Amino acid sequence: MKRFLGFVKKEFLHIFRDVRTMIILFGIPAAQILLFGFVVSTDLKNAQVAFLDLSRDEMTQKISDKICSSGFFRRGETLLNFDDVDKALRGNKIKAVIVFEKNFGRKLISEGEADISIIADGSEPNMATLTTNYLTAIIADFNRELAGTSAAATMLIQPEVRMFYNPSLKGQFMFVPGVITLIMILICALMTSITITREKEFGTMEVLLVSPLKPIQIILGKVIPYFMLSFVDVIMILLLSWLVFGLPVKGSLILLLAESMLYILMSLSIGILISTVSSNMQQAILISLVGMMLPSVLLSGFIFPIENMPEVYGWISAILPPRYFIVIIKNIMIKGTGFLFVWKETLILMVFTAVAIGLSIKNFKIRLQ
Amino acid sequence: MTKNAIISVKNLVKKFGNFTANDNLNFEVHEGEIFGFLGANGAGKTTAVRILSGLSAPTSGEVIVAGFNARKQPEQIKKNIGYMCQKFSLYEDLTVKENIMLYGGIYGMNKKLIRERTDSLLKRLNFEEYGDRLILDLPLGLKQKLAFSVAVLHQPKIVFLDEPTGGVDPVTRRQFWEMIYETAAGGITVFVTTHYMDEAEYCDRVSIMSEGKIVALDTPAELKKQYNVGSVEEVFIKIARP
């Protein structure tokens, strides 16, 4: 046991002395969570819209006021003619231009119909869709108000939409679980595979194998520090997302931490497996990044919904562990569900862990053939 | 034989698929001697050393090292040997003392003993001021000497040196061999593979391997007489090159 503890201590020294390792362990997770939280925000806040008002009457004034007081939009410049529309959009600040036709108010009252056009910047498809959806909703709302005050009230079905679990549709709710999932697989799989292949490459592995340390002790000694530090990472990310973005853990924190441990364990096993099949660090990095990271980002459901993928990609995604952990962590963090709702995914992660450990043992050349 | 055999190899065969790396080896290494294990690259030296140090199991034959059977008790063998390999084996991002502490700990020594031996070791090598330096900052010659000292820190019965002097300058090589002599004088058997033929002259006995077989085994003087040449190098060229 003493032998083993000395060996674990040495691994901690390696980690704490290497600036790059420390950055990967603690800098990247913090940066990722802040980056995704602040920059890749999918909600609309204070987007600038410009107005081209060819009518300038009470009605157009009311509508533009309503749009700009919604909180989603901010009044940008006021345009004078159609030539300005293109110029305004090219400036990149204006996300959409709203055009009221001539005699808008009069037409609306006398004919009961008037036209507004919304011109959005299609070079940013997500933003354009969001903007137009919000604008249409605001205008529809205005329509209903108008109908309500006029004598000829029309029958209207008003759907009342509520977003469960994430009422204000905060983007961070999506990204925090995703980032935890990705970061853990990055740190655990990549770092363990690197640290083990490094010993192979430098020849120290041979000396260790000749020593009285058992192979299982060597592997555990290399993995335990990463297990502990990854766990610290999970706690750090949860704290950050709670303090900075106000994202609470709705379900049981204990369950969430236990599931995280399982996921870390699985990622570490995958890292060990990678190290048994690669003979140098470059190879290990390549397999971890291209083989694990890329598919995890693209196919785990983190960014693109699995339901919308072509069937084949769905199959590939089924063998990616992050996909299941994202479901688990979202359920616990955001929906606040208990173990009963995530036991299937938990079981799948356990199977992944067992398979990775089994294959590693089979691959690990205990006696260095 | 008047001396005790600390390594005894009988009919050792090691096969990888169809390739026979060690073809029926028979030899003994005596307690306290410096045994040179020579051979061209690919002659099967490294394979044999791995079997002797408990890293690899023999396909057939009986191998006894320090009183333990290499097939059945590799873990016991590992506790009783030291090992220094071709590649440099200390951790570059740890200090000299941390490296010593690590390897001492792995071999089950207690901290007090490690500290005592560290002090005497550093004194002997005139290394005192280097104790808290990172290995990375040391010149290669010092590193190599330190690696050897660490390999015998736990005072094993046998130390295996796998081409220990590769890439080292002649002066350091000379000093290194003085350390080997001191170690052997202290009762530790030294088993060394090398392809520097002048080093073979320093050994008590040498064996020469070619194509998986031991083709010669005797004292350097006896070998030279037998083949009627002036150096072990010429012996080697005569028999190892077909």
Interface residues (C-beta under 8 A of the other chain):
Chain A: K2 R3 L5 G6 F7 K9 K10 L13 H14 R17 D18 F202 G203 T204 E206 V207 L208 L209 V210 S211 P212 L213 K214 R367 L368 Q369
Chain B: F16 R50 S53 G54 L55 S56 A57 P74 E75 K78 K79 I81 Y83 M84 C85 Q86 K87 F88 S89 L90 Y91 E92 D93 L94 E98 M101 L102 Y103 G105 I106 Y107 G108 F160
